[in-house]
Amino acid sequence: MSHIHLYMNNPTADAVDGTEISGGDETLPLSFTLDTSKSETGIAKCAVRCDSGYLIDGGARIYFDGSDTSNWQAANDENFTDSDTALIMANWQSEITVSEVAATNKVFWVKVLTGSAESPQNDRSVDLKAEGLVVAAEG
């Protein structure tokens, strides 16, 4: 059983809201509907947190795993007001480390790019992952 969980649907920093996307059965995946003919970009505000009573020592590594992760990137939140601001101002990378993860949301952002050379598809080949050293929280 994992004590690390990922959330979507506009989670609030330092709260416990959002819709869990890390349940393992892919019934609530992080997904985007994009028009490949327009080379669109999808962006989502996400969060990582631990079960109550736990924290991640050293931070959570957020990364993408799958057959072609080249169009996927993540960025730490810097109190961006909305997705447009995050898209322009964030430091997008293939993987990030989110610090101070405990029992409340630590927000980060995910984006995916499409290219006009892509054919329409329901691509489930990339997974968003979080890992770290989970320890019992003191106190």
URWO-V38877 format. One record per residue. PHI is phi in whole degrees, 0 to 359 (999 if undefined). BURIAL is b if it has 24 or more other ideal C-beta (glycine too) atoms within 12 Angstrom, else e. D_LAST is the distance of its C-alpha to the last C-alpha in whole Angstrom. Layout:
{{PHI:BURIAL:D_LAST} {PHI:BURIAL:D_LAST}}
This chain:
{{999:e:23} {272:e:21} {261:b:18} {255:b:19} {226:b:22} {248:b:24} {226:b:26} {228:b:29} {68:e:31} {58:e:30} {295:b:26} {265:e:24} {303:b:22} {64:e:18} {247:e:19} {231:e:19} {257:e:23} {103:b:26} {254:b:28} {292:b:26} {243:b:29} {247:b:27} {289:e:28} {98:e:30} {262:e:33} {58:e:34} {280:e:35} {230:e:33} {281:b:34} {288:b:34} {221:e:38} {227:b:40} {249:e:44} {232:b:46} {266:e:49} {295:e:50} {291:e:54} {254:e:52} {48:e:49} {281:e:47} {239:b:43} {255:b:40} {222:b:37} {219:b:34} {275:b:30} {232:b:28} {212:b:24} {235:b:21} {203:b:18} {256:b:16} {298:b:15} {303:e:12} {94:e:9} {231:b:11} {211:b:12} {256:b:15} {285:e:15} {91:e:18} {100:b:19} {261:b:21} {276:b:25} {252:b:27} {206:b:30} {244:b:33} {230:e:35} {158:e:38} {288:e:42} {213:e:43} {264:e:40} {296:e:42} {267:b:42} {251:b:38} {214:b:36} {229:b:32} {212:b:31} {292:b:28} {280:b:27} {235:e:28} {59:e:28} {295:e:31} {282:e:33} {198:e:35} {291:b:36} {297:e:39} {295:e:37} {299:b:35} {301:b:38} {278:e:40} {264:e:37} {288:b:34} {265:e:34} {282:b:35} {216:e:35} {287:e:35} {206:b:31} {224:b:28} {242:e:25} {259:b:22} {273:e:19} {56:b:16} {275:b:16} {221:b:13} {271:b:13} {236:b:16} {300:b:19} {247:b:20} {282:b:24} {213:b:27} {238:b:30} {233:b:33} {226:b:37} {225:b:39} {248:b:43} {245:b:46} {237:e:50} {294:e:53} {279:e:54} {281:e:51} {269:e:53} {303:e:51} {198:e:49} {253:e:46} {271:b:44} {244:e:41} {272:e:41} {239:b:38} {245:b:34} {274:b:31} {236:b:28} {225:b:25} {214:b:23} {178:b:21} {274:e:18} {274:b:16} {229:e:12} {290:e:9} {284:e:7} {279:e:4} {89:e:0}}
